[in-house]
Amino acid sequence: MSASPRASHGILSLTIKSKEELYRAFMPFIKNGGLFVATPRNYQMGEEVFMLLDLMDETDKIPVTGKVIWVTPRGAQGGKQAGIGIQLSSDDNTVVNKIETYLAGALGSGRLTHSM
């Protein structure tokens, strides 16, 4: 999984190539769903973000909007990767449905994720 913010526009790009990466990034416990995006850039809680999601077998990048609801700072305890959790907009329910389809049977498995 890789993220590369462009400071001029605040646009994030997230590429997820495997179900394991998707599992670790998805935040199903967040209303409307959420995604963890590894990034060294500092974001504020509540900040609105726009992201282009390159999701596994999808042919096109998926535009996603949301707000920052989780921040893991650089140097966090337990070796957690620095980044942000984005609560997806209620307009992005198609994205959440695609993610849940990819992760069918894996959600609730108790494996470690980037956020919990």
C-alpha positions in Angstrom: 0.0 0.0 0.0 1.4 3.4 -0.9 0.1 6.9 -0.5 1.6 10.1 -2.0 0.0 13.4 -1.1 0.4 16.3 -3.4 0.7 19.4 -1.3 -0.6 21.8 -3.9 -4.0 20.2 -4.0 -4.2 18.0 -1.0 -5.1 15.1 -3.2 -4.1 11.6 -1.9 -3.4 8.6 -4.1 -3.9 5.2 -2.5 -3.0 2.0 -4.3 -4.2 -1.3 -2.8 -3.0 -4.4 -4.7 -4.1 -7.3 -2.5 -6.9 -8.4 -0.2 -4.4 -8.4 2.8 -3.5 -4.7 2.1 -7.2 -3.9 1.8 -8.0 -5.7 5.0 -5.3 -3.8 6.9 -6.5 -0.4 5.5 -10.3 -0.8 5.8 -12.0 0.6 8.9 -15.4 -1.1 9.0 -16.2 0.2 12.5 -16.5 3.7 11.1 -19.9 5.0 10.0 -19.9 5.0 6.2 -16.6 3.0 6.3 -13.1 4.3 6.5 -9.7 3.8 5.0 -6.2 4.1 6.6 -3.8 6.0 4.4 -0.1 5.8 5.2 1.4 9.3 4.7 4.2 11.3 6.3 2.2 14.5 5.8 0.5 16.1 8.8 -3.3 16.4 8.7 -5.8 17.8 11.2 -8.7 16.0 12.7 -11.9 16.9 10.7 -9.9 18.0 7.6 -11.7 17.3 4.4 -9.7 15.2 1.9 -10.0 14.0 -1.7 -8.4 10.7 -2.7 -8.0 8.6 -5.8 -8.2 5.0 -4.9 -6.5 2.4 -7.1 -8.3 -0.8 -5.9 -7.0 -4.2 -6.9 -8.9 -5.4 -10.0 -10.8 -2.2 -10.7 -9.9 -0.7 -14.1 -10.2 3.0 -13.1 -9.1 4.9 -10.1 -12.1 5.6 -7.8 -12.5 9.2 -6.6 -13.2 9.2 -2.8 -14.0 12.1 -0.5 -14.0 12.1 3.3 -12.7 13.6 6.4 -9.8 12.8 8.7 -11.0 11.0 11.9 -7.8 9.1 12.9 -4.2 10.2 13.0 -1.2 7.9 13.7 1.8 10.2 14.1 5.3 9.4 13.1 7.1 7.5 15.9 3.8 6.0 17.3 4.1 3.3 19.9 4.1 -0.4 18.8 5.8 0.5 15.4 2.5 1.6 13.9 2.8 3.1 10.5 2.3 6.9 10.3 -0.9 8.0 8.5 -4.5 9.0 8.7 -7.9 7.4 8.9 -10.4 8.8 6.5 -14.2 8.5 7.2 -15.7 8.0 3.8 -18.5 10.3 2.7 -22.0 8.8 2.7 -21.9 9.5 -1.1 -19.2 6.8 -1.4 -21.3 3.8 -0.4 -20.5 2.1 -3.8 -16.8 2.1 -2.7 -17.7 0.5 0.6 -19.8 -2.1 -1.1 -16.9 -3.0 -3.4 -14.5 -3.2 -0.5 -16.9 -5.4 1.6 -17.3 -7.7 -1.5 -13.5 -8.1 -1.8 -13.3 -8.8 2.0 -16.3 -11.1 2.3 -15.6 -13.6 5.0 -12.4 -11.8 6.2 -14.1 -9.0 8.2 -14.2 -9.7 11.9 -11.3 -12.2 11.6 -9.4 -10.5 14.4 -6.2 -10.1 12.4 -4.2 -6.9 13.0 -4.9 -3.8 10.9 -3.2 -0.4 10.6 -5.8 1.2 12.9 -6.8 -1.4 15.6 
